[in-house]
Amino acid sequence: MLKALTIAGKDGLTIGNLSQAAGYKSREASIKVFKKIGLLIAEYLELDLPEAGSAQNDGAAQVLAFSHIESDDEPATWIMHQELRDAVRSVL
């Protein structure tokens, strides 16, 4: 999942594309894992996260990436933070 977002770069991925790239059969499963990864990183960095909101406004998810909505009829695109992309690239 992190590798897929890193490779996507500044273009990012929709949750559907991210699910497919990471091999998850459902969007819900990939969202759950996405948030869990963000939570693990936040715990490691001892960050205080805001209360969970929608998928686009979840503190744990936003540790990894920010969501960008081009238009109302398009799904949100998640773009990994540059610093995290650089860190993941350094271990690939």
Kinemage of the C-alpha trace (Angstrom):
@kinemage 1
@onewidth
@group {chain A} dominant
@subgroup {mainchain}
@vectorlist {calphas} color= white
{ca met a 1} P 0.000 0.000 0.000
{ca leu a 2} L 2.762 2.433 0.936
{ca lys a 3} L 4.788 1.312 -2.063
{ca ala a 4} L 1.839 1.931 -4.403
{ca leu a 5} L 1.281 5.452 -3.037
{ca thr a 6} L 4.989 6.162 -3.260
{ca ile a 7} L 5.137 5.075 -6.885
{ca ala a 8} L 2.016 7.126 -7.680
{ca gly a 9} L 3.852 10.225 -6.471
{ca lys a 10} L 2.141 13.596 -6.753
{ca asp a 11} L -0.668 12.096 -8.855
{ca gly a 12} L -1.843 9.948 -5.958
{ca leu a 13} L -4.403 7.155 -6.090
{ca thr a 14} L -8.102 6.822 -5.447
{ca ile a 15} L -9.105 4.350 -2.748
{ca gly a 16} L -10.282 2.012 -5.514
{ca asn a 17} L -6.904 2.184 -7.275
{ca leu a 18} L -5.074 1.826 -3.968
{ca ser a 19} L -7.165 -1.237 -3.066
{ca gln a 20} L -6.418 -2.842 -6.400
{ca ala a 21} L -2.690 -2.019 -6.273
{ca ala a 22} L -2.381 -3.439 -2.757
{ca gly a 23} L -4.385 -6.566 -3.595
{ca tyr a 24} L -7.447 -5.909 -1.430
{ca lys a 25} L -10.802 -7.167 -2.650
{ca ser a 26} L -12.830 -4.425 -1.004
{ca arg a 27} L -12.443 -0.714 -0.500
{ca glu a 28} L -13.539 -1.096 3.128
{ca ala a 29} L -10.692 -3.511 3.889
{ca ser a 30} L -8.111 -1.239 2.301
{ca ile a 31} L -9.457 1.832 4.135
{ca lys a 32} L -9.230 -0.060 7.423
{ca val a 33} L -5.598 -1.039 6.729
{ca phe a 34} L -4.770 2.480 5.481
{ca lys a 35} L -6.024 3.971 8.749
{ca lys a 36} L -4.230 1.306 10.797
{ca ile a 37} L -0.909 2.120 9.114
{ca gly a 38} L -1.479 5.809 9.853
{ca leu a 39} L -2.314 4.984 13.462
{ca leu a 40} L 0.858 2.924 13.879
{ca ile a 41} L 3.000 5.740 12.507
{ca ala a 42} L 1.188 8.305 14.681
{ca glu a 43} L 1.752 6.159 17.773
{ca tyr a 44} L 5.433 5.750 16.917
{ca leu a 45} L 5.806 9.513 16.468
{ca glu a 46} L 3.654 10.151 19.573
{ca leu a 47} L 1.194 12.310 17.648
{ca asp a 48} L -2.169 13.323 19.053
{ca leu a 49} L -4.786 12.647 16.426
{ca pro a 50} L -8.146 14.350 16.140
{ca glu a 51} L -11.223 12.201 16.519
{ca ala a 52} L -11.949 9.985 13.521
{ca gly a 53} L -14.182 11.462 10.874
{ca ser a 54} L -15.065 10.452 7.356
{ca ala a 55} L -12.592 8.545 5.179
{ca gln a 56} L -11.438 11.857 3.673
{ca asn a 57} L -11.188 13.550 7.059
{ca asp a 58} L -9.612 10.891 9.249
{ca gly a 59} L -6.596 11.892 11.324
{ca ala a 60} L -4.940 8.471 11.080
{ca ala a 61} L -5.276 8.420 7.301
{ca gln a 62} L -4.002 11.978 7.042
{ca val a 63} L -0.764 10.971 8.758
{ca leu a 64} L 0.017 9.103 5.525
{ca ala a 65} L -1.562 11.268 2.862
{ca phe a 66} L -3.960 14.071 2.109
{ca ser a 67} L -7.055 13.712 0.018
{ca his a 68} L -7.669 15.864 -3.015
{ca ile a 69} L -11.099 16.139 -4.598
{ca glu a 70} L -10.981 17.412 -8.168
{ca ser a 71} L -14.751 17.609 -8.600
{ca asp a 72} L -17.928 16.391 -6.923
{ca asp a 73} L -18.420 13.598 -9.437
{ca glu a 74} L -14.861 12.241 -9.091
{ca pro a 75} L -13.541 10.122 -6.205
{ca ala a 76} L -10.982 11.630 -3.867
{ca thr a 77} L -7.336 11.080 -4.714
{ca trp a 78} L -4.964 10.297 -1.863
{ca ile a 79} L -1.507 11.826 -2.235
{ca met a 80} L 1.222 10.642 0.115
{ca his a 81} L 3.122 13.340 1.983
{ca gln a 82} L 6.440 14.098 0.288
{ca glu a 83} L 8.517 13.311 3.396
{ca leu a 84} L 6.910 9.895 3.731
{ca arg a 85} L 7.345 9.211 -0.002
{ca asp a 86} L 11.035 10.019 0.351
{ca ala a 87} L 11.353 7.720 3.391
{ca val a 88} L 9.596 4.827 1.648
{ca arg a 89} L 11.692 5.314 -1.509
{ca ser a 90} L 14.846 5.157 0.573
{ca val a 91} L 14.021 1.605 1.700
{ca leu a 92} L 12.746 0.273 -1.634
